[in-house]
Amino acid sequence: PLMISDAKSLSICLDLLDCSNTSSSSDVDNNDEDPKHVSRIVAHVIGTCAERGELAPAVEKFNLRSTAIASLSAACLIDSNAEEEDEDYIMGTEDGGSSVTKSCLHALVGIFSSYNDNKNEGDSNMKLSVTEAQTIASNLGAKLSNVVLQRFVKHAEEGNKKTDITNVPEVSLLCELASIKEALPDLCANGGLEALSLVANEGEISAIYALHEACKSEPALVLNVEGHISIMHVLTDEDQVKSDQVDLACMELLASLCSKDTKNGRATIAKADDCHACIAHASNILCRITNRIADEKNIDKETKDEEPEKERITAFWERKQIEKKDSSVHALELASLSLLSSLLHESACRDDILFENNNLIQSILLLASNHDQINLQYASLAFLWNALPYLENVNSDTTSTSTFSLASLSSTLLSLLSSRDSNDKSSFNIIGVETNVQMGYMKEALSLNQNLVMARALSLLHQSFFKISMDTKLSMLDATSIQLSRLLENTIATNNKKNYRRVMFKTNSGRLACEITLLMVLIVGSDINTSLILQTPVVAAMISLIIHHCDAFKPDKTSNLDESEELSYWNAATTNAIQFLSVLMMKPIESDKCWENVLADTKSTVKTFLPKNQFSKQRNVTTMLIQSLKAFALNTTTADASRAIVAKRILERIDP
């Protein structure tokens, strides 16, 4: 303690650490080893002070932090010239002595350690500035990484699994440096990634985070040091006790390595020995949450009759607000879905995921139809989208026992659509919930609500339309016509300037309208009888969309760039509506009817879809439609050329 009791003594000690600066005057009768011997003694004293917690306060008190860090780092580098030092450092000595490297690393950890007694659990107990971290990583990274690697080699030779190797000073310092984003590149350039991979293998979350950070800039580096092997080992090692945070960090890293932006990452992971075990682990995660959802629904069903409607709805919205504020809700399940969805494209993994694990498929189908967990619902639909190309292969196999079939998928999607057909306003009003969440490790967050979920479900129906039965198509017609009607009632019919913009452009309504109208084009082009289509409100809805779009979306009214994407969907929906009417009018109808009468019969329904100020008693539906189509026909710009041509074709039919 006397050696660090005042600024001068501490400064001298720090100078003596660097044996290259120690006096080598000719009048000093010392041998060549004396400077190094002095350095070793001083390092031992400083290291002991650090272990006692006395060094850091003294360094801060005398404002010698920068000097101490530089001297200790230099001493470590000089000490690396003696190969036997590292051996001594790793093995230690029975009398408690230590090498310069070990003592200096102890001292550095002591200086970097903060004394915040109020820090949260899991927070780092070190405090480095970005500049300090970059300097240490650049100058000492190679030495530190080498020492950590040797530590693990020795640990493996001894086979002492009871010893927590992640708590030794050099590992702690390595993980702390890796946790600072600006220092990570220098650390990786000096061999730190291989050392971090070994530390991650022990379930150390800071090392896992560091590998993930490195993956964002250069995924191949993580694969080259077999970082994915370490992560998969952590996930599948039943003897290793790990927290949910570690589980999440591992699953997110694997999902990132399997993303489309990672060259060869998915194939490399699919070939790993632990891949099948990781798939099973991800499956168990998803099955657990669906079991919990099923239990909650049973409880809700038992208490529904006793609980007042108002209280039930209030509880629902409170839960939605919690999910909205916490972007990490279901993060582990989302990462699991993302990983499985990516691995679907690898033939070595596909059977494990789709056709040999019925519990997993049942869980994903349940999540896809469950409105309460909207982020999981959307991610599950994204999984099914990736799985759809491989579905027809199993359908042709009559011996398959998989629950994943075209029938089960269609049933799930139709139930999802029909769930918005009920009179339960609390169910329909989910349309207003918007949550910014990271979905499947996309680069940008989505404004996620039920409109976007429904749009994704409809896109699945598009892809499977020509493979499903006629009964399913008819059910689809009924469900989607009601959806389109309700969408227009809650968007176009509520047009009152300010509210109109909010509703039309901030709830993904344009995307939903586009998907519904596209499906209607497929339906009208199929062999479904025309009379069945005319029995639904879909014709009136399409006419309303055409009339309103022509008036509301003039170029001078849509200059807001933030609305451009949503507007493009509404433009596409209007084009689909015009295509729908064009194809419909090519189909035969009952002999006692003509298209003029059909259009006239839609007047009462069209009136419910259009704003009051747009529908005039003096104007009939046919006249309004003709005027709108003429306006579209005159706009022959490249972007609207197809719309103009089809509009002219309809006009030739109804306004010759």
N, C-alpha and C positions, 0 to 999 in steps of 0.2 A: 504493500500500500504506500510506503514512503516514496517509492519510485514514481508514483503517479499523483503524489500529494500536491504538487505545484506545477505550474505551466512549464518551467524550465526543466525540471526533472523528467516530466513526461515527454517533452520535446527531444531531450537527449536520448531517451530510450527509443523513441521512434527512429531517430537517426542511426542508432546502433543496429537496428534491424537490418539495414542495408549494409552487408559486410563489404560491398565494393567501395563504400565510402569511408570505411573504418581506416584509421591512421595506419599507414604502412612505413613509417619513418625508419631510416636505417639505424637510428640509434636505439630503436626498441628491439630488445633481444627476444623476439618471438618467432616461432616457426610459422609456416604458411597456413596452418590450420587455425591459428588463434583468432583471426577475424570471424571465421565461421563459428568457432566455439562461442565467442562472445554473442554473436547473433542468436545462436541456439538458446543460450541462457536467458537473454532478454525476451526472446519469443515465448519461452516457457513461462516467465513471470507475467508477461502481458496476457498470455492465454489463460493463466490461472485467474488473473484479475477479471477477465471477461466472463469466465465461468461463474465467478462469485457475483457478477452484476455490478462490479465497481468501475470497469473501464469506460463504459458508455457515458455515465454521468460526468466523469472527469474530462473526457474528450469534449463533451458539450459545454461544460463549465469553462474550460480554458480556450474554447473556440479553435480546437485543433482537429476537427472532424475531417476536413479535406486532407490535411497532412497525414493523419493516421491512416486513412484509406489508401493513400498513395504509397506510404511506407510499407504497410502490411501487404499490399498487392505486389510491390517490388520484391519483398522478401520471399513471397511464394514463388515468383518467377525464377529468382536466383537459386532457390532451393531445388527447383525442378531439374537442375543439372546433375544432381546426384541421384542416380536411379535407386540406390538402396534406401534413400530417404522415403520414397513412396512405399516401399515394402515395410519399413518401420512404421510409417504412418498408418497403414492399413492394419497391421498386426498389433501395434502398440507394444509396450514393454511392461513386464511384471511390476517394476518399481514405480510405475505411474508416470515415467518420463514420456515426452512427446517430441515429435519432430517439429521443425520450424513451420512446415506447411500446415500441420494439424493445429498448432498453436495460433498461427496467423488467421486461419479460417475461423477458429473459435472467436478470435478477437474481432474479426470483421462481422460475424453474426451478432456478436455482443453490441457493436457500435450501431448496426442497422436495426437492432431490436428497439421497438417503441415501448413506452411504458404507459399505455392507455389501458387502465384497469376497466374501462367501460366498453371495450371493444366487444362486438357481437361474436357469438360462437361461430367458429369457422373462419373468422377473419385472420389475416396474416399478422404475425407478431413482429414483423420487420417493417422498416420504413426507409425506402430509398427514393431519392429524387430520380427523375428521368435521366439526367446527366450522369449521375453516379452509376446508375444501372448500365447505361451504355458504355461507360468507361470500363467498368468491371467486366462486362460481357466481352468487350473487345480485347482487353489486355489479359484478363485472367480466365476467359471462357474455356480455352483449350486445356489449361492446367486443371481447372475445376472439373471439367467433363471427364478428363482422364482419371482423376482421383475417384470420381463417382463410379466409373466403369470398373476400376480395380476393387473398389469396395464391394460391388455386386459380385464380382468374380470370387472374391474371398468368402463372401456370404454364401454363395452357392456351394463352394467346396466344403464349407463347414456344415452345411445342411441344417443350420439353426433357424427353423421357421418361427420360433418364439420371439426372436429379436426383431423389433420394428426398425428396419433399416432406414425408413423415411424420416426418422427424427434426428439423424446424425447431422452435424453442422453443414457439411458440404452439400448434402442433398437438400437441406432446407434453403441454403443460399441459391442453389441451382434453380429450385422451383420458384423462389422469389424473383430472381432475374427473369425467368421465363414468363412470369405473370405480368411483366411490364412490356407492353406491346412494342415500344420503341427499341427495347434492348434485345428482343427475340431474334431479329435477323442476324445480329452479330453473334449471338449465342449459337445459332444454327450453323453459321459459317465456321465456327470453331469446334464443331463436333458435338455440340450440346444436344442435338435432336436424338442421337442414339442413346445418350445417357438418360434423357427424358423418357424415352420409350421404356427403358428398364424400370424407371421410377413409376411410370404409369402402370406397369405390370403389377405393381404392388397395391394398386387402387388409390394412389395419391391424386386427389382431384385437381390440384394446381398443375401437375404435370399433364393431366388429360386435357385441361383447358389450354395449356400451351401447345400441345399437339394440334388441337382444333384450330388455334389461331394460326399456326404454321400451315395448316391445310388450306386455309382461305387464300393464301398467296401462292403456295407451291405444294399441292397435294402429293405430287410424286415423291417429295422428300420424306413425307411421313410413311409412304408405302415402302420406300427404299430401306428405311431403318426398321421395317416390320412393326411400325407403330400400330397398325391395324391388328396384328397378332396379339400384341399386349392388351389392347382394348377388348378384343373378343375373349381373351383369357379371363379378364376381370369379370365380364358379364356371365361367363359360364362356369367359373370356379365355385363349386358349392361350398368349399371349405373357407372361402374368403367372405368375411362379413362386410357388407358394403351398404352405404346409406342410399336413400332415394336420389340424392344429388349426384352421387357417383354413377348410379344407374343411368340417370338422365344424361350426364356428360358423355358417357360412353356411347349411348344410343345416338345422340346428336352427332358425334364425331363420325360414327359409321355411316349415318344417313348422309352426311356431307361428302364423305369419300365415295359414296355410291351415286351422287348427283350427276346430272348430265354434263356438268362443267368439268368433272374430274376424269381425265383420260385414263382408261384401263382400271380405274378404281373399283368399279362394280365387278368386273371380271376377276380381279385379284382377290377380292373378298369372297366371291362365290367359290373360288378354288381352295380357300383356307380350310384347314381341318375342322375348325370350330364353327364353321358357317351354319351347319345344320342345327347345332346347339343354340346358336344365336337366333335363328329363325324360331325355334321352339320357345326361347325366352321372350322374344317379342310377341309371340302368339299368346303366351300365358299372361302377359301384361294386358292385352286387349280382352282376353276372356275374363280376367278379374273385374275389369270395369263394367263389362256387360252383365256380369252376375250381380254386381252392385246396383246397376240400373234396374234390373229385373226385380231385385228385392225392394227397391224404393217404390217401384210401380205397384207392387203387391200391397205395400203399406199404404200408399196413396189410395188404392182402390178400397181398402178396408175403412179408411177414415173419410172418404169423399162425401158420403151421405151425411156424416156428422158435422163436417167442417162447412161453415157458411161460404157461399160463393165468393163474396167480396174478400174474405180473408185468404182464400185459396189463390185468387188472382194476385193479391198483394204479395203473398209469399213467393209466387212465381217471379214477379218483377224484381223483388229484392234479390233473388238468386241470380237473375240475369244481370243486374247491376254489378254484383260481386264479380261475375265472370268477365264483364266488360272492363272493369278496372284492373283486373289481374290478368295480364297477357300470358302468364305462365301456367294458367289453368290447363290441365291435361297435356302439359308439354311432353311428358314421358310417352303417353299414348300416341301423340302426334308424331313424335320421332320414330316410334315403332312402326306406325303406318307408313311413314315416308321410307323407312328402310325396306320394309316388305314390298312396297309398291315398286321400288327401284329394282329389287332382286327378281321381280316377276319376269324381267326381260332376259334373265339367265336361265337357260334350260336346265342346268344342274340344280336350280333351286325351285323351279316353277311347280313341280309336282308336290314338293313338301308344303308349299304355301296354298295351292289351289285345290288339290285333289286328294290329299292324304290327311288333311286336318279339318274335319267337318266342324269342329267346335270353333275354329278360327273363322271360317266362312260365315257361320251362323252369327258370330259376334259382329263381324263387319256389316252384314246385312242389317242387323239390329241397329247398329250405330248409324247406318245410312238413313234409317227411317225414324230416328229419334230426334225430335226438335229441341229437346232440353239442352243438349250439348252440341251447339251449332258448329263449333270449330271441328269437333270430331266427325260430325255429320258430313261436312264438306270434304274433309280429308278422306273419309270412307268412300264417298262417291268418286273422288279422284283415284283411289285404289281400284275401284270397280271399272273405271274408265281404262286404266292400264291393263286390267285383266280381261276385258271384253274380247280382244283379238284372239285370245287362246280359248275362248269359251266354246266355239263351234267344234273344236277338236274332241272335247269330252262329250258333247251332245250326240255325236255320231257313234259313240261307244256305249252300247246298250248294257255292258257289264259294269259300267262305272257306278260306284256307290257314293260319289261326291254329291254334296248338297248344293254345290255351285252349278247351276244350270240356267238356261235361258228362261225357263219357267219361274225359277226362284228369283232371278234378277228382275224380271218383268213384274212379278207380284210385289216385290219390295218397292219398285219405282211407282207403281200404280197406287199403292197404299200411301206413299209419300204425297202424291198429288191429291189423293182423295182426302187426306187429313186436313187440307185447307178448304174442303167443301162443306164442312159442318157449320152449324149456326153458332158455334162457340166463338164469340168475338175475341176472347183472350188468345185463342189459338191463331186466328187470322192476323191479329195485331202484331204478331212477331215480326211482321213486315217492317216495322219501324226500328227494330234493334240493329244497330251498327256497331261492329267491333273491329278494331284494327288489330289483326293477329298475323303472325308469321306462319304461313301455311306451307308445309312440305319444303321448307328451306328455300322458298322463292326469294328473289332479290328484293322484292318490295312487298309491303304488307297489303292485305286486301281489306276493303271496307265490306266486311262480311255480314250479310243478313239473309233472311229466308228467301228473298228474291234471287240472290246469287246461288243459294243452295238449289232452289227449284230449277234455275237455268241449267245447272250442272246435271241434274236428274234428267231434264228434257234432252240434253245433248246425248245422254246414254240411250234414250229411247230412239233418237234419230239413227244411231248406229245399229241398233238391233231391229229396226222397223220391218225390214223385208224378211226377217226370220221368224217373226211372231205370228200367232194364230189370228184368225179373223175376230174371234171373241175378244181377244186382248186389244186389237185395234179399235173395236167399237167402244170398249171401256176407256181406252185412251182418248177417243174423240169426246166422249161425255165429260171426262175429267178436265181435259185441257180447254174445252170451250167454256166451262165454268171459270177456270182460272183466268182466261183472257177477259171474260166479262168482269170479274171482280177487279182485275188489274186496271182496266179502263175506268171503272167506277171510282177507283181510288187515285187515279192520276188525271186523266183528261177531264172527267166530270167535275173535278175539284179545282178547275182552272180559275184562279182569281189573282193573277199576276204574281205577287210575292210568294204565296204558298205554292203556286204552280211550279215555279222554278225549283223550290226546295224539294217537292215531291217527285218531280220528273227526273231530276238529275242527281240526287244524292241517295238513292235507295236501290240502285241497280235495276230499276224498273225497265229501262230501255233494253238491257241485256235479256231480261225475262221475256219482254214482248217479242224480241227477235227470235228467241228459241221457240216460243209458242207458235208464232206465225210460220216459222220454218216447218215445224211438225205438221201444221195444218196443210201446208203445200204438199207434203208427202201423203197425207191422208186423202186429200182431194184427188191426187194423182193415182191412188190405188183403186182397187175394185170395190170399194165401199159404195153402196147404193146412194145416189144423189139425194133421194128423199130422206134418208137418215141424217145426212148433213144438214138439210134444210130444217129439220126438226130442232136443231140446236140453235143457240143465239150467235153462232160463230159468224154467219154471213153479216148480220147487223154489226157485230164487233169490227169486222174487217172494213166495212163501209165507213163506220165512225172514225176509225183510225186514218183512213185515206182523207176524209173530209177535214178532220181536225189538223192533221199534219200539214196539209197544203196551206192552211191559214196561219198556223201557230209558228212554224219553223221557217220563216223567211230569212234570208241572209242577214238583213240588218238587225234581226232580233236575236242572233245567236253568235255574237262575237266573243263571248267569254271562253277563253282557252280551256278553263277547268271543266267546261261542259262538253268539250269536243268529242271525247270518247263515248260518253253516254249518248250524245246526239247521233253519233254514227250508228249506234245500235237502233235508235228510233228510226233513222233513215232506212236501215236495212229491214226493220219490221214493216215499214210502209211499203217498201218494194215487195216484200213477201206477200203483203195483203193484196197488192195489185196482181201479182202472179197467181194468187189463190183465186181471185175472181175470174181471171182470164181462163184458167183451167176449168173452173166450175162451169163456166158458160159454154164450154165445149162438150159437156156431158149432157146426156138426154135427161129430160124431166117429164113429169106426167103430162099426158096429151092435153088435158084441160087447163094447163097453165102456160104462161109465157114469162120471160125474164122481167118484163116490165111489172107484171103483177107480183112476182117474187120480191122485187126491190121495194115496191109499194107496201108490201106486208111487213117490212122491217121497220116501218116508221116509228111505231111505239117503242120498240127496243132501242133504236138509234137515239131516240130522244133521251133515254136514260143515261146514255154514254157521253153525249155532248154537253158542254156547258150551256146554261140557260141563255146566255147572250149570243150563242152561236146558232142555236136552232130557232128558226122563224116559222111561225104558223103559216105564213103565206108561201113558204118554199117547201116543196116535197122532196123526199129523199133522192129520187132519181135526178132531179134538177141539180141538187147540191153535189151529187156524185159526179155528174157530167161536167160541171164547172171545175171541180177539183182535178178530174182526169185531163181536162183540156190544159189546165195550168201545168201539169206534169208533162204532158205531151209536147208542150212548147219548149221545155228545158232539155235541150239535146246536148248538153255538155258531156264530156267523157265520163264523169262520175255518175251521171243520171241517164245515160243513153239507154240502158236496158229497160229502165223504168218508163222512159218516154215511149219506147217501141211497144211495150206491153199495154200501156195506157191507150195508145192509138188503136190497138187491136180490140180492146173492150169497147171503145167509143164506136167502132165500126159495127159492133153488135147491138148496142143499146141506143145509139144516136146516129143512125144512118142518114 
